[in-house]
Amino acid sequence: MVEMVLRLKNLMKKQCEERKKEIMHEIEHLRLIDLNLMYSLGNHWRWNNGKFY
């Protein structure tokens, strides 16, 4: 019984780690898209208002 619980815990931990990696990957991806958006919007804004938002 205890072994089962430990095994389950390990499995959960593994899944959690993998999920975390996936999430981090997604965030990185989003951040890159965000940066590109910000950059193009930023250029647009700078052009329009003489300010960088």
PyMOL Python script that loads the backbone (N, CA, C, O; Angstrom):
from pymol import cmd

cmd.read_pdbstr("""\
ATOM      1  N   MET A   1       0.837  -1.202   0.000  1.00  0.00           N
ATOM      2  CA  MET A   1       0.000   0.000   0.000  1.00  0.00           C
ATOM      3  C   MET A   1       0.875   1.256   0.000  1.00  0.00           C
ATOM      4  O   MET A   1       0.660   2.164  -0.803  1.00  0.00           O
ATOM      5  N   VAL A   2       1.847   1.306   0.890  1.00  0.00           N
ATOM      6  CA  VAL A   2       2.738   2.469   0.972  1.00  0.00           C
ATOM      7  C   VAL A   2       3.507   2.632  -0.333  1.00  0.00           C
ATOM      8  O   VAL A   2       3.689   3.746  -0.823  1.00  0.00           O
ATOM      9  N   GLU A   3       3.955   1.512  -0.890  1.00  0.00           N
ATOM     10  CA  GLU A   3       4.683   1.562  -2.164  1.00  0.00           C
ATOM     11  C   GLU A   3       3.839   2.216  -3.245  1.00  0.00           C
ATOM     12  O   GLU A   3       4.321   3.047  -4.014  1.00  0.00           O
ATOM     13  N   MET A   4       2.576   1.825  -3.290  1.00  0.00           N
ATOM     14  CA  MET A   4       1.666   2.404  -4.283  1.00  0.00           C
ATOM     15  C   MET A   4       1.614   3.914  -4.136  1.00  0.00           C
ATOM     16  O   MET A   4       1.719   4.648  -5.119  1.00  0.00           O
ATOM     17  N   VAL A   5       1.455   4.364  -2.920  1.00  0.00           N
ATOM     18  CA  VAL A   5       1.366   5.800  -2.656  1.00  0.00           C
ATOM     19  C   VAL A   5       2.640   6.498  -3.104  1.00  0.00           C
ATOM     20  O   VAL A   5       2.590   7.540  -3.757  1.00  0.00           O
ATOM     21  N   LEU A   6       3.782   5.921  -2.749  1.00  0.00           N
ATOM     22  CA  LEU A   6       5.066   6.514  -3.137  1.00  0.00           C
ATOM     23  C   LEU A   6       5.203   6.565  -4.649  1.00  0.00           C
ATOM     24  O   LEU A   6       5.640   7.566  -5.217  1.00  0.00           O
ATOM     25  N   ARG A   7       4.817   5.456  -5.296  1.00  0.00           N
ATOM     26  CA  ARG A   7       4.901   5.413  -6.756  1.00  0.00           C
ATOM     27  C   ARG A   7       4.026   6.500  -7.370  1.00  0.00           C
ATOM     28  O   ARG A   7       4.429   7.200  -8.299  1.00  0.00           O
ATOM     29  N   LEU A   8       2.822   6.622  -6.828  1.00  0.00           N
ATOM     30  CA  LEU A   8       1.898   7.638  -7.320  1.00  0.00           C
ATOM     31  C   LEU A   8       2.493   9.025  -7.139  1.00  0.00           C
ATOM     32  O   LEU A   8       2.442   9.864  -8.038  1.00  0.00           O
ATOM     33  N   LYS A   9       3.055   9.246  -5.963  1.00  0.00           N
ATOM     34  CA  LYS A   9       3.664  10.546  -5.678  1.00  0.00           C
ATOM     35  C   LYS A   9       4.761  10.858  -6.688  1.00  0.00           C
ATOM     36  O   LYS A   9       4.831  11.967  -7.218  1.00  0.00           O
ATOM     37  N   ASN A  10       5.609   9.881  -6.949  1.00  0.00           N
ATOM     38  CA  ASN A  10       6.684  10.068  -7.916  1.00  0.00           C
ATOM     39  C   ASN A  10       6.135  10.387  -9.293  1.00  0.00           C
ATOM     40  O   ASN A  10       6.634  11.269  -9.993  1.00  0.00           O
ATOM     41  N   LEU A  11       5.104   9.656  -9.665  1.00  0.00           N
ATOM     42  CA  LEU A  11       4.484   9.856 -10.969  1.00  0.00           C
ATOM     43  C   LEU A  11       3.937  11.281 -11.073  1.00  0.00           C
ATOM     44  O   LEU A  11       4.148  11.977 -12.067  1.00  0.00           O
ATOM     45  N   MET A  12       3.239  11.687 -10.033  1.00  0.00           N
ATOM     46  CA  MET A  12       2.668  13.031 -10.002  1.00  0.00           C
ATOM     47  C   MET A  12       3.773  14.069 -10.129  1.00  0.00           C
ATOM     48  O   MET A  12       3.652  15.044 -10.870  1.00  0.00           O
ATOM     49  N   LYS A  13       4.851  13.840  -9.392  1.00  0.00           N
ATOM     50  CA  LYS A  13       5.976  14.762  -9.409  1.00  0.00           C
ATOM     51  C   LYS A  13       6.539  14.873 -10.822  1.00  0.00           C
ATOM     52  O   LYS A  13       6.792  15.970 -11.320  1.00  0.00           O
ATOM     53  N   LYS A  14       6.729  13.717 -11.458  1.00  0.00           N
ATOM     54  CA  LYS A  14       7.264  13.687 -12.819  1.00  0.00           C
ATOM     55  C   LYS A  14       6.364  14.474 -13.759  1.00  0.00           C
ATOM     56  O   LYS A  14       6.825  15.319 -14.526  1.00  0.00           O
ATOM     57  N   GLN A  15       5.072  14.180 -13.682  1.00  0.00           N
ATOM     58  CA  GLN A  15       4.116  14.858 -14.551  1.00  0.00           C
ATOM     59  C   GLN A  15       4.146  16.353 -14.297  1.00  0.00           C
ATOM     60  O   GLN A  15       4.073  17.158 -15.225  1.00  0.00           O
ATOM     61  N   CYS A  16       4.253  16.709 -13.035  1.00  0.00           N
ATOM     62  CA  CYS A  16       4.292  18.113 -12.652  1.00  0.00           C
ATOM     63  C   CYS A  16       5.514  18.788 -13.275  1.00  0.00           C
ATOM     64  O   CYS A  16       5.418  19.879 -13.837  1.00  0.00           O
ATOM     65  N   GLU A  17       6.655  18.126 -13.167  1.00  0.00           N
ATOM     66  CA  GLU A  17       7.896  18.675 -13.733  1.00  0.00           C
ATOM     67  C   GLU A  17       7.748  18.883 -15.235  1.00  0.00           C
ATOM     68  O   GLU A  17       8.103  19.934 -15.769  1.00  0.00           O
ATOM     69  N   GLU A  18       7.217  17.860 -15.908  1.00  0.00           N
ATOM     70  CA  GLU A  18       7.065  17.941 -17.355  1.00  0.00           C
ATOM     71  C   GLU A  18       6.100  19.051 -17.724  1.00  0.00           C
ATOM     72  O   GLU A  18       6.321  19.801 -18.674  1.00  0.00           O
ATOM     73  N   ARG A  19       5.035  19.141 -16.961  1.00  0.00           N
ATOM     74  CA  ARG A  19       4.037  20.184 -17.210  1.00  0.00           C
ATOM     75  C   ARG A  19       4.685  21.558 -17.045  1.00  0.00           C
ATOM     76  O   ARG A  19       4.445  22.477 -17.827  1.00  0.00           O
ATOM     77  N   LYS A  20       5.515  21.670 -16.002  1.00  0.00           N
ATOM     78  CA  LYS A  20       6.197  22.938 -15.734  1.00  0.00           C
ATOM     79  C   LYS A  20       7.069  23.326 -16.922  1.00  0.00           C
ATOM     80  O   LYS A  20       7.088  24.480 -17.348  1.00  0.00           O
ATOM     81  N   LYS A  21       7.795  22.328 -17.451  1.00  0.00           N
ATOM     82  CA  LYS A  21       8.659  22.572 -18.602  1.00  0.00           C
ATOM     83  C   LYS A  21       7.826  23.057 -19.776  1.00  0.00           C
ATOM     84  O   LYS A  21       8.187  24.019 -20.453  1.00  0.00           O
ATOM     85  N   GLU A  22       6.699  22.374 -20.013  1.00  0.00           N
ATOM     86  CA  GLU A  22       5.811  22.757 -21.108  1.00  0.00           C
ATOM     87  C   GLU A  22       5.352  24.191 -20.928  1.00  0.00           C
ATOM     88  O   GLU A  22       5.377  24.991 -21.864  1.00  0.00           O
ATOM     89  N   ILE A  23       4.935  24.503 -19.715  1.00  0.00           N
ATOM     90  CA  ILE A  23       4.434  25.844 -19.431  1.00  0.00           C
ATOM     91  C   ILE A  23       5.533  26.876 -19.662  1.00  0.00           C
ATOM     92  O   ILE A  23       5.302  27.919 -20.274  1.00  0.00           O
ATOM     93  N   MET A  24       6.734  26.571 -19.163  1.00  0.00           N
ATOM     94  CA  MET A  24       7.850  27.485 -19.346  1.00  0.00           C
ATOM     95  C   MET A  24       8.107  27.708 -20.836  1.00  0.00           C
ATOM     96  O   MET A  24       8.351  28.827 -21.287  1.00  0.00           O
ATOM     97  N   HIS A  25       8.043  26.595 -21.589  1.00  0.00           N
ATOM     98  CA  HIS A  25       8.255  26.676 -23.025  1.00  0.00           C
ATOM     99  C   HIS A  25       7.206  27.588 -23.658  1.00  0.00           C
ATOM    100  O   HIS A  25       7.527  28.449 -24.477  1.00  0.00           O
ATOM    101  N   GLU A  26       5.947  27.383 -23.265  1.00  0.00           N
ATOM    102  CA  GLU A  26       4.859  28.208 -23.779  1.00  0.00           C
ATOM    103  C   GLU A  26       5.105  29.670 -23.464  1.00  0.00           C
ATOM    104  O   GLU A  26       4.938  30.541 -24.317  1.00  0.00           O
ATOM    105  N   ILE A  27       5.508  29.929 -22.216  1.00  0.00           N
ATOM    106  CA  ILE A  27       5.750  31.301 -21.781  1.00  0.00           C
ATOM    107  C   ILE A  27       6.856  31.931 -22.617  1.00  0.00           C
ATOM    108  O   ILE A  27       6.738  33.072 -23.063  1.00  0.00           O
ATOM    109  N   GLU A  28       7.938  31.171 -22.827  1.00  0.00           N
ATOM    110  CA  GLU A  28       9.040  31.679 -23.647  1.00  0.00           C
ATOM    111  C   GLU A  28       8.514  32.054 -25.027  1.00  0.00           C
ATOM    112  O   GLU A  28       8.806  33.123 -25.564  1.00  0.00           O
ATOM    113  N   HIS A  29       7.725  31.130 -25.580  1.00  0.00           N
ATOM    114  CA  HIS A  29       7.162  31.332 -26.912  1.00  0.00           C
ATOM    115  C   HIS A  29       6.313  32.602 -26.932  1.00  0.00           C
ATOM    116  O   HIS A  29       6.450  33.444 -27.819  1.00  0.00           O
ATOM    117  N   LEU A  30       5.436  32.721 -25.940  1.00  0.00           N
ATOM    118  CA  LEU A  30       4.560  33.884 -25.855  1.00  0.00           C
ATOM    119  C   LEU A  30       5.383  35.152 -25.683  1.00  0.00           C
ATOM    120  O   LEU A  30       5.089  36.189 -26.278  1.00  0.00           O
ATOM    121  N   ARG A  31       6.416  35.050 -24.863  1.00  0.00           N
ATOM    122  CA  ARG A  31       7.245  36.218 -24.605  1.00  0.00           C
ATOM    123  C   ARG A  31       7.893  36.698 -25.900  1.00  0.00           C
ATOM    124  O   ARG A  31       7.979  37.899 -26.155  1.00  0.00           O
ATOM    125  N   LEU A  32       8.350  35.740 -26.717  1.00  0.00           N
ATOM    126  CA  LEU A  32       8.965  36.104 -27.994  1.00  0.00           C
ATOM    127  C   LEU A  32       7.957  36.806 -28.888  1.00  0.00           C
ATOM    128  O   LEU A  32       8.256  37.837 -29.490  1.00  0.00           O
ATOM    129  N   ILE A  33       6.760  36.237 -28.968  1.00  0.00           N
ATOM    130  CA  ILE A  33       5.712  36.843 -29.782  1.00  0.00           C
ATOM    131  C   ILE A  33       5.430  38.245 -29.246  1.00  0.00           C
ATOM    132  O   ILE A  33       5.301  39.206 -30.004  1.00  0.00           O
ATOM    133  N   ASP A  34       5.338  38.334 -27.913  1.00  0.00           N
ATOM    134  CA  ASP A  34       5.083  39.594 -27.240  1.00  0.00           C
ATOM    135  C   ASP A  34       6.139  40.625 -27.583  1.00  0.00           C
ATOM    136  O   ASP A  34       5.823  41.775 -27.890  1.00  0.00           O
ATOM    137  N   LEU A  35       7.393  40.208 -27.528  1.00  0.00           N
ATOM    138  CA  LEU A  35       8.493  41.131 -27.819  1.00  0.00           C
ATOM    139  C   LEU A  35       8.390  41.640 -29.245  1.00  0.00           C
ATOM    140  O   LEU A  35       8.568  42.830 -29.504  1.00  0.00           O
ATOM    141  N   ASN A  36       8.102  40.736 -30.164  1.00  0.00           N
ATOM    142  CA  ASN A  36       7.964  41.151 -31.565  1.00  0.00           C
ATOM    143  C   ASN A  36       6.817  42.136 -31.720  1.00  0.00           C
ATOM    144  O   ASN A  36       6.938  43.144 -32.416  1.00  0.00           O
ATOM    145  N   LEU A  37       5.702  41.833 -31.063  1.00  0.00           N
ATOM    146  CA  LEU A  37       4.548  42.717 -31.110  1.00  0.00           C
ATOM    147  C   LEU A  37       4.897  44.078 -30.533  1.00  0.00           C
ATOM    148  O   LEU A  37       4.633  45.120 -31.134  1.00  0.00           O
ATOM    149  N   MET A  38       5.497  44.039 -29.349  1.00  0.00           N
ATOM    150  CA  MET A  38       5.878  45.270 -28.668  1.00  0.00           C
ATOM    151  C   MET A  38       6.799  46.093 -29.558  1.00  0.00           C
ATOM    152  O   MET A  38       6.657  47.310 -29.680  1.00  0.00           O
ATOM    153  N   TYR A  39       7.736  45.401 -30.168  1.00  0.00           N
ATOM    154  CA  TYR A  39       8.714  46.083 -31.011  1.00  0.00           C
ATOM    155  C   TYR A  39       8.026  46.781 -32.181  1.00  0.00           C
ATOM    156  O   TYR A  39       8.254  47.964 -32.435  1.00  0.00           O
ATOM    157  N   SER A  40       7.179  46.031 -32.891  1.00  0.00           N
ATOM    158  CA  SER A  40       6.519  46.631 -34.049  1.00  0.00           C
ATOM    159  C   SER A  40       5.541  47.717 -33.611  1.00  0.00           C
ATOM    160  O   SER A  40       5.462  48.778 -34.232  1.00  0.00           O
ATOM    161  N   LEU A  41       4.804  47.449 -32.546  1.00  0.00           N
ATOM    162  CA  LEU A  41       3.888  48.463 -32.032  1.00  0.00           C
ATOM    163  C   LEU A  41       4.674  49.663 -31.538  1.00  0.00           C
ATOM    164  O   LEU A  41       4.300  50.814 -31.763  1.00  0.00           O
ATOM    165  N   GLY A  42       5.783  49.362 -30.854  1.00  0.00           N
ATOM    166  CA  GLY A  42       6.631  50.417 -30.316  1.00  0.00           C
ATOM    167  C   GLY A  42       7.112  51.341 -31.419  1.00  0.00           C
ATOM    168  O   GLY A  42       7.075  52.563 -31.276  1.00  0.00           O
ATOM    169  N   ASN A  43       7.563  50.754 -32.522  1.00  0.00           N
ATOM    170  CA  ASN A  43       8.027  51.561 -33.639  1.00  0.00           C
ATOM    171  C   ASN A  43       6.883  52.415 -34.174  1.00  0.00           C
ATOM    172  O   ASN A  43       7.052  53.593 -34.490  1.00  0.00           O
ATOM    173  N   HIS A  44       5.727  51.790 -34.263  1.00  0.00           N
ATOM    174  CA  HIS A  44       4.533  52.470 -34.738  1.00  0.00           C
ATOM    175  C   HIS A  44       4.209  53.662 -33.832  1.00  0.00           C
ATOM    176  O   HIS A  44       3.963  54.777 -34.291  1.00  0.00           O
ATOM    177  N   TRP A  45       4.220  53.379 -32.536  1.00  0.00           N
ATOM    178  CA  TRP A  45       3.897  54.436 -31.562  1.00  0.00           C
ATOM    179  C   TRP A  45       4.920  55.557 -31.601  1.00  0.00           C
ATOM    180  O   TRP A  45       4.571  56.737 -31.576  1.00  0.00           O
ATOM    181  N   ARG A  46       6.171  55.178 -31.664  1.00  0.00           N
ATOM    182  CA  ARG A  46       7.235  56.169 -31.668  1.00  0.00           C
ATOM    183  C   ARG A  46       7.046  57.084 -32.884  1.00  0.00           C
ATOM    184  O   ARG A  46       7.205  58.302 -32.812  1.00  0.00           O
ATOM    185  N   TRP A  47       6.704  56.444 -33.986  1.00  0.00           N
ATOM    186  CA  TRP A  47       6.497  57.183 -35.227  1.00  0.00           C
ATOM    187  C   TRP A  47       5.334  58.160 -35.059  1.00  0.00           C
ATOM    188  O   TRP A  47       5.399  59.306 -35.503  1.00  0.00           O
ATOM    189  N   ASN A  48       4.271  57.683 -34.408  1.00  0.00           N
ATOM    190  CA  ASN A  48       3.068  58.513 -34.265  1.00  0.00           C
ATOM    191  C   ASN A  48       3.212  59.608 -33.222  1.00  0.00           C
ATOM    192  O   ASN A  48       2.830  60.754 -33.460  1.00  0.00           O
ATOM    193  N   ASN A  49       3.760  59.257 -32.072  1.00  0.00           N
ATOM    194  CA  ASN A  49       3.703  60.184 -30.937  1.00  0.00           C
ATOM    195  C   ASN A  49       5.050  60.730 -30.516  1.00  0.00           C
ATOM    196  O   ASN A  49       5.132  61.568 -29.618  1.00  0.00           O
ATOM    197  N   GLY A  50       6.106  60.261 -31.156  1.00  0.00           N
ATOM    198  CA  GLY A  50       7.425  60.671 -30.715  1.00  0.00           C
ATOM    199  C   GLY A  50       7.736  60.105 -29.347  1.00  0.00           C
ATOM    200  O   GLY A  50       8.668  60.554 -28.681  1.00  0.00           O
ATOM    201  N   LYS A  51       6.950  59.108 -28.919  1.00  0.00           N
ATOM    202  CA  LYS A  51       7.184  58.470 -27.617  1.00  0.00           C
ATOM    203  C   LYS A  51       7.276  56.977 -27.823  1.00  0.00           C
ATOM    204  O   LYS A  51       6.726  56.424 -28.775  1.00  0.00           O
ATOM    205  N   PHE A  52       7.982  56.339 -26.913  1.00  0.00           N
ATOM    206  CA  PHE A  52       8.042  54.878 -26.948  1.00  0.00           C
ATOM    207  C   PHE A  52       7.253  54.343 -25.771  1.00  0.00           C
ATOM    208  O   PHE A  52       7.603  54.576 -24.614  1.00  0.00           O
ATOM    209  N   TYR A  53       6.178  53.620 -26.079  1.00  0.00           N
ATOM    210  CA  TYR A  53       5.369  53.051 -25.001  1.00  0.00           C
ATOM    211  C   TYR A  53       5.837  51.659 -24.685  1.00  0.00           C
ATOM    212  O   TYR A  53       5.281  51.006 -23.802  1.00  0.00           O
TER     213      TYR A  53
END
""", "prot")
cmd.dss("prot")
cmd.show_as("cartoon", "prot")
cmd.util.cbc("prot")
cmd.orient("prot")
